[in-house]
Amino acid sequence: MLCDAAHSLATIATSTTYTGKANDCVRLAVNPSWATVAIQLQGQPGTAVYPVPFSFSSTCAAAGTGSLPANYTSVTLKSGTNPGCDYFVQFTGGTTALKFTYYD
């Protein structure tokens, strides 16, 4: 499934909690004014089943994969110099409930 600006269900700002399904495509808005970032997802209570696997991509940085392992456990997608563009995350955990908080 393609996960990009045209297919994302929501654009999520830093420190925002997203509630949806474990197969959603979401856009993480990266604050362009920050010199460095630590783009992280933190699983929250309300997620039905862990782990929740995902893949991520952007137009200006390397793509990758990962998974949310448990409530309150953070997973870092990128740490260091701000890439200067948003990230797209495609979750592949099925149609169960998903809840996470995004930090950059």
C-alpha positions as a Python dict, from the first residue, in 0.01 Angstrom:
ca = {
    (1, 'M'): (0, 0, 0),
    (2, 'L'): (127, 343, -92),
    (3, 'C'): (175, 582, 201),
    (4, 'D'): (231, 943, 96),
    (5, 'A'): (63, 1285, 116),
    (6, 'A'): (-226, 1172, -103),
    (7, 'H'): (-293, 857, 102),
    (8, 'S'): (-229, 960, 463),
    (9, 'L'): (-532, 968, 692),
    (10, 'A'): (-396, 1243, 919),
    (11, 'T'): (-109, 1487, 962),
    (12, 'I'): (21, 1465, 1317),
    (13, 'A'): (207, 1748, 1491),
    (14, 'T'): (472, 1688, 1755),
    (15, 'S'): (342, 1590, 2102),
    (16, 'T'): (8, 1486, 1952),
    (17, 'T'): (-157, 1151, 2023),
    (18, 'Y'): (-312, 968, 1730),
    (19, 'T'): (-594, 717, 1766),
    (20, 'G'): (-678, 497, 1469),
    (21, 'K'): (-624, 150, 1329),
    (22, 'A'): (-304, -54, 1319),
    (23, 'N'): (-304, -46, 936),
    (24, 'D'): (-330, 334, 893),
    (25, 'C'): (-100, 559, 692),
    (26, 'V'): (-13, 883, 874),
    (27, 'R'): (203, 1188, 809),
    (28, 'L'): (439, 1310, 1083),
    (29, 'A'): (488, 1688, 1055),
    (30, 'V'): (856, 1764, 1124),
    (31, 'N'): (914, 2114, 1264),
    (32, 'P'): (1140, 2278, 1002),
    (33, 'S'): (1281, 2539, 1241),
    (34, 'W'): (1462, 2288, 1464),
    (35, 'A'): (1827, 2211, 1382),
    (36, 'T'): (1814, 1859, 1524),
    (37, 'V'): (1532, 1612, 1579),
    (38, 'A'): (1459, 1279, 1744),
    (39, 'I'): (1155, 1155, 1552),
    (40, 'Q'): (986, 908, 1786),
    (41, 'L'): (664, 713, 1821),
    (42, 'Q'): (549, 602, 2165),
    (43, 'G'): (281, 334, 2203),
    (44, 'Q'): (-12, 428, 2429),
    (45, 'P'): (-280, 237, 2622),
    (46, 'G'): (-566, 171, 2385),
    (47, 'T'): (-351, -17, 2134),
    (48, 'A'): (-514, -358, 2101),
    (49, 'V'): (-220, -584, 2018),
    (50, 'Y'): (160, -540, 2025),
    (51, 'P'): (390, -543, 1843),
    (52, 'V'): (257, -308, 1572),
    (53, 'P'): (494, -323, 1272),
    (54, 'F'): (541, -25, 1040),
    (55, 'S'): (747, 111, 755),
    (56, 'F'): (838, 476, 710),
    (57, 'S'): (962, 702, 433),
    (58, 'S'): (1016, 1065, 341),
    (59, 'T'): (1122, 1259, 35),
    (60, 'C'): (1452, 1369, 189),
    (61, 'A'): (1578, 1092, 418),
    (62, 'A'): (1632, 716, 428),
    (63, 'A'): (1332, 485, 457),
    (64, 'G'): (1309, 209, 716),
    (65, 'T'): (1100, -28, 922),
    (66, 'G'): (1026, -84, 1288),
    (67, 'S'): (754, -175, 1533),
    (68, 'L'): (583, -36, 1839),
    (69, 'P'): (664, -297, 2108),
    (70, 'A'): (457, -189, 2412),
    (71, 'N'): (278, 93, 2594),
    (72, 'Y'): (507, 387, 2680),
    (73, 'T'): (798, 242, 2484),
    (74, 'S'): (944, 481, 2225),
    (75, 'V'): (1083, 387, 1886),
    (76, 'T'): (1314, 635, 1708),
    (77, 'L'): (1280, 675, 1331),
    (78, 'K'): (1550, 944, 1292),
    (79, 'S'): (1784, 1118, 1534),
    (80, 'G'): (2024, 1398, 1447),
    (81, 'T'): (2019, 1676, 1189),
    (82, 'N'): (1669, 1780, 1087),
    (83, 'P'): (1598, 1624, 746),
    (84, 'G'): (1372, 1917, 655),
    (85, 'C'): (1068, 1722, 543),
    (86, 'D'): (776, 1525, 683),
    (87, 'Y'): (775, 1149, 738),
    (88, 'F'): (508, 903, 627),
    (89, 'V'): (440, 594, 839),
    (90, 'Q'): (247, 291, 715),
    (91, 'F'): (138, 64, 997),
    (92, 'T'): (88, -303, 907),
    (93, 'G'): (-66, -443, 1223),
    (94, 'G'): (-414, -516, 1090),
    (95, 'T'): (-745, -347, 1170),
    (96, 'T'): (-715, -352, 1550),
    (97, 'A'): (-696, -33, 1757),
    (98, 'L'): (-378, 177, 1751),
    (99, 'K'): (-286, 470, 1975),
    (100, 'F'): (52, 643, 1983),
    (101, 'T'): (211, 980, 2058),
    (102, 'Y'): (451, 1142, 1814),
    (103, 'Y'): (755, 1342, 1928),
    (104, 'D'): (1025, 1520, 1731),
}
